[in-house]
Amino acid sequence: MSVTKPLISTRTKTHVRYVILLIIFLVTAVNYADRATLSIAGSSVAKDLGLDAGQMGQIFSAFGWAYLVMQIPGGWLLDRFGSKRVYTCSLFFWSLFTLLQGFVGWFPLAYGAMTLFILRFMLGFSEAPSFPANARIVAAWFPTIERGTASAIFNSAQYFSLAIFSPLLGWLTYAWGWEHVFTVMGVIGFGLTIAWVKYLHNPNKHPSVSQDELDYITAGGAVVDMDTPSTTGKKKDGPKWSYVKQMLSSRMMLGVFLGQYFINSITWFFLTWFPIYLVHDKGMSILKVGLVAAIPALCGFVGGVLGGVVSDFLVKSGFSLTVARKIPIVVGMLLATSIIMCNYTDNTVIVVALMALAFFGKGFGALGWPVISDIAPKEAVGLCGAIFNVFGNVASIVTPLAIGYMVKELHSFNTALVFVGCSALAAMLCYLVVVGDIKRLVLVKA
């Protein structure tokens, strides 16, 4: 007979939720670094494997196809089996497929492109549950008044990742060869898998959380029993598929889902084509690109954290949740349109400054995950996050392919930058015109 480990003394004040947030921040940073490995090593990989811009666009998009296909199944698995078990498997396998990309050069050139496409596809397949799981964990561990900051922090890990790992991966490509970009990141992922298994637990089952902290987050709206087994002894059912139809019938939900698609279009330009843009349009070396690419990423990280802090500050100051979430989004997307101005200068310093401003704005306005934590039906948080990610990651397919086509046919990145800037405007309009009031959706159960 198993005995649940008791919570620590009610007199002890704890902040275990911040440790949990740190863990998902680090895992998400590695998650995005693994996605970005090919963009950093892309020029060297293309040269060694004899790939043109169109083929690189197809390989970049492979991740997105699998990531997209697995979103709803991944969300269902999260709601059925819980965040810890599903995320553990996800982290292990995406680390494995990252590592295996380092051995693509061992294959004959005729098979290199297809092998790389398959491994990128499997990387996307494995990473699919990650962000919906992050949203579930934040919804379980954080009250509403802290959720914007917490969600913004884990979401900003993507910028932190590019800032920290871009110089490292650029140096690895330059000093050791592009193969080691993938092998090093794979090994890091395996180490994080061990830490994840050891430290992540549900709020009401965590051995270090105090009753005071548990009461505080519960009273504030945290769904602390999200993954608690049924007291009747029956296995927990997954969410009903009729929930999908209800969520897609909600104007508020559709506005948030579509807004994420346009916001992610900006993200995927930076994750795929931005380093190649610096090499081919601005004549930078791959070593310099690794350092320069870190500047917009750092600005994106600052913007991402600041956007969540500002949003939660507005909530605490008495503004409605709708106003508090929408103001940073609108301001951020307006700043992100500054990327178009790069077409009107050849000065590298100005280009990097404009890219930094655009990425700061994108980070500041990227509050989609806090909004999902606010509006997702409590019995289907994972599934809702998955649908949200389905819409958002259509951009992971469309953006690499569209930009690859534009560059190949027009021999310039100018149109591509306009495409990215217009995506920011479209995201802003989704929240201003379509979303309406931001509130938790209540599902009708059959």
Beta strands, then each sheet from edge to edge (+ up, - down):
end
